[in-house]
Amino acid sequence: MKENNNYLEIKNVTKVYSSKVAVKDISLSISEGTIYGLLGPNGAGKTTLIRMITRILYPDKGEIFIKGEALKEKHIKITGYMPEERGLYRKMKVFEQLIYFLCLKGLPKARACQKTEMWLKKLNMYEWKNKPVGELSKGMQQKIQFILTVSHEPSLLILDEPFAGLDPVNSQLIKDIILELKASGVTTIFSTHRMEQVEEMCDKIALINNAQVILEDNIRSVKKRFQKNIYRIESDNDLSILKDIADLTVLESGNNYSVVELKSITGKEFLIKLLNKVDITKFELKLPTLNEIFIELVSKSEEGRSKKEIII
C-alpha cells in the first residue's frame, strides 16, 4: 500500500456568502515539506480558502485535514499565517510586540525573548528593536510581519504576498529563509501574483478562478503541457533570412536572436534546414512562462463563463 505523505488535504470544500459562491467544491493535496503555489486573479477565492485553512472561516461543505486528522483548533498553534494586510500595532515597539504575540502563541516569555532576538538579528532588524512599528518603512514592517509568522516554529506556513514592499536584497533574504524552512520539513502555501518567484520556489501549483480549481500540477508538468512549437535561435549571423523560410512565424527579433513558431515541421527538421544557411550559437525550445500560462488559462476561463451566461 502506497504511503500517503500529504500534509494538508482539502476535500470538496465549498463556501458561499449570501448568493456569492466564493469557493466551489475545491479539492487539493499538499505534500509535506513542499512549497505549494496558490494562484489566481483577484477575487478568485484564494483568500477565502486560506481563511478556511486557518479556521478564520468554516466551510459550508467539505472537510480539511492536517496529516490525516480533521482540522481542529489545536492546529492553529502549528500554523504560521502571514496575511497580505499587516496586523501590527503601530505605536508598540518592535521587540515588545514580537514578544507579546509569541506569548499569545504559547511560548514562555524567556523563550519568546530568545526567539525574538535571534530572528531580529537574522533579518538585520536588531538595531530597530526599540522603535515603534509605525516609524519603520513598509519593507521593514513586512520583515516584522514575517518574523511573527515563522518565529514560533510552525510546521505549516501560509504566506500571502510575502515579498510585498521588499527591495531585491531583502526579497532574497526572505526567499532563502523560506527555502531553509522547506529543507527542515516545513510545508508552505505561497500565494502571490509574482509568477517569476512561483517558478523559482514552488514544487506544485493550483490555479483558482471563479471559485474553482482550473489547474493543479507540478511546475515542470504544467510547462510541458502548455508548451508550443516555439524556438529561440541565437546566431552571430543575420537572422533576417528567417522571414523567407516557409512553415514558421517570426514572433520576436533582436540583436543576434529570433523567436519563431513552427507550423508543419519539427524542431529537428527546422534546425537541419537552418544550419545550411547560418551558423547557430544557440537553439532551444522556448517553454511558456507561468505568467503566460496564467493569462491564457484565466482568459479562456472567463471566455467560457461569458458564453455560458449568454446561453443561460
WOVEN-V543929 format. One record per run of one state. SS is the DSSP state (H for helix, E for strand, L for the rest). FROM is the first residue (numbers start at 0). TO is the last residue. If there is no record, write none. Layout:
SS | FROM | TO
SS | FROM | TO
This chain:
L | 0 | 4
E | 5 | 16
L | 17 | 18
E | 19 | 30
L | 31 | 33
E | 34 | 38
L | 39 | 44
H | 45 | 52
L | 53 | 59
E | 60 | 65
L | 66 | 67
E | 68 | 69
L | 70 | 71
H | 72 | 77
E | 78 | 81
L | 82 | 91
E | 92 | 92
H | 93 | 103
L | 104 | 107
H | 108 | 121
L | 122 | 124
H | 125 | 127
L | 128 | 130
E | 131 | 131
H | 132 | 134
L | 135 | 136
H | 137 | 149
L | 150 | 154
E | 155 | 159
L | 160 | 166
H | 167 | 182
L | 183 | 185
E | 186 | 190
L | 191 | 193
H | 194 | 200
L | 201 | 202
E | 203 | 208
L | 209 | 210
E | 211 | 217
H | 218 | 224
L | 225 | 228
E | 229 | 233
L | 234 | 237
H | 238 | 243
L | 244 | 246
E | 247 | 253
L | 254 | 255
E | 256 | 261
L | 262 | 265
H | 266 | 274
L | 275 | 280
E | 281 | 284
L | 285 | 288
H | 289 | 310
L | 311 | 311
